[in-house]
Amino acid sequence: MGREPVKLHLGGKERREGWTIVNIQPGPDVDVVADIADLSRFADDSVDEVYASHVFEHLSMGRVGPALLGVHRILKPGGIFRIAVPDLELLASMILDEHISTYGVWEVSRRIFGGDRDEHDRHCCGFTPDTMTAALEQCGFTNIRRVDSFGLFLDASEVKFLGHRISLNMEATKPCKPNA
């Protein structure tokens, strides 16, 4: 009998069959209370899939690389990493649009800096398609590509504002180990 794949939802809140939710804040559906920058409780090459929607921007710049390396470490060879963050390039262009209202600028700024609803709802860094691709490559990921939608959860990765999907959604793979 085959084993069930191990799938982690970093920063998640929505219960979904087959997914283990890891979140820094306890909640009714949170399985593991932990900081996404410390995945030491998970063994090397033990996870089939990692999904992280709008959580990496909450890490300080110095913690992003180690957190991405942590995801890479726990993924099995061939494992998939799906990451969504606010698209800083798109959001900046929206603020500079001469037709945007004051309210629109305020709402776009909130998506850049965080909602500040609690101590964890502040953004410490931002990503463009190029910077996210470079960060993923530096951490050893391959087959990096941008996607419009993951089709997994109804979360910030799916949000549209002023007609734009404001999320930078990327998929990457941990390469398979070459044959010895």
N, C-alpha and C positions, 0 to 999 in steps of 0.2 A: 504494500500500500504506500503511495507517495505521500510525502509530507506537504502541508499547506505552505504556500509561499509566505515569507515574512515581509510585511509591508508596514513602514512607519510613516505616520502623518505628523510631521514636526509642526508644532504650533496649532494643531487642529482642535476643533471643538465639536465637529459633527460626527456622530457615530456612523460608521459604515462597516458592513460585514467584511471581515478579513483584514482590517486596518487596526494598527496599534497607535493610539494617540499619545504623543509626547508633547507636553506643554509645561511652561515654567509656572503657570498658574493652575492650581487644582480646579477641577470641575466635575460635574456628574459623569461625563463620558471620557475623562482623561484617564488613561491607563498608567502612564509613567509621568510623574512630576519631575522635570529636569530641564536644565538650560540646554538649548540646542547646540551650544558651543562645547558641551561636555557629553559626548556619547560613549564615554568609557565603559558604561554598563553593557554595551553591545560588543560582541566578539568580532574580530577581524573576519571579513568575508562571510558574514552571517545573514545579511539582509538582501532580499531580492529587489526591493523598490523603496525609494524614499521620495516623499512628496512634502514640499515646504512652500506654503503660500503666504506671502507677505509677512515673513518673520526675519529674514536675513538683514533687512534694512534697520532692524532694531539693535543689531550688534554694532559695537564700535568698529572703526576701520581695522584696528589691530586684531580683532577677533574673527573677522570674516574669513580670512585665509585658513586659520586653524579649524574653524567650524566646517568649511568646505572639505578640508583634508580629513576631518572626522567622518563626514558622510562618505567620502571616497574609501576610507579604511574599512568601514562596516559593510559596504556594498560587496556582494559577491561579484566575481568577474562576469561581465555581461549584464550586471544590474543597472537599473535605470534610475536616474535622479531627475525629478521634475521640480523646478524651482520657479516661483513667481515673485516678483518684486515690483514696486511702482516703477514705471518707465520714465526715468528722469528726463530723458531727451524729449519725449512727447509732452510731458507736463511743463517743461520749460517753454516749449514752443506754444503751448496753450496760453501760458501767462503773457507771452509777448504778442499774442494775437490782438490786434487793435480793436476787434469787435467783442472781446470778452467783457462781461459786466464786472463790477466791483465784487458782487457776490460770487461770480465765477472764479475770479482771482483768489478770493478767500478760500473757496472749496478746493481749488487746485493746490493752493499752498498747504492746506490741511493734508492733502494726499502726499505731498513732498515731505513735510515735517512730522506727520503723525497727528492723531486726534487728541492726544494728551488726556484721554479719559482715565488713565491710571498710570502708575510709575513705569509700566512696561510699554505704554502706547506712545513712545517717542522714537522718531527715526534718527539714527546716528550716521547713516551713510546713504548714498544713492548710487544707482546703476543705470548705465546706458547699455544698449545691445553690445557695443564693443567692449565695455569694461567688464560686463558679466561674462562674455565669451572668453576674454583674456584670463579672468580669475578662474574659470572652470578649466581652461587649458593648463594653467599653471599648476593646478591641483591634480592633473593627470587624467581628466575626463576627455573623452573623444565623442565623435558623432554628435557634436553640439549643434542644436538647431532651435530656431525660434518657432513657436507654434501659436496659433490664435487662441486655442482653447484645449484644455486637457480633457474636458468632459468627465471629470471625476467628482468634484464637489461644487456646490453653489457657494462660492466664497469670493474673496476680493480678486481672484484671478479672472473672474467673469464680469466684473463691474465695468459698466460704461458710464462715462460722464461727458456731457456735451457732444454726444455722438461718437466718442472715442473709447476704445477699450484701453484703460489706463495702466494695465498690467503688462509687464515684460515677462512673458511665459517662455521658459527655455527647458529643453530636454537634453540630457547628456547621458553617456554610458561610461561605466567603468570598463576599460578594455579587458578582454579575456587574456589570460596569461599565455604566453607562447609555449608551445610543446617543448618539453625538456629533452 
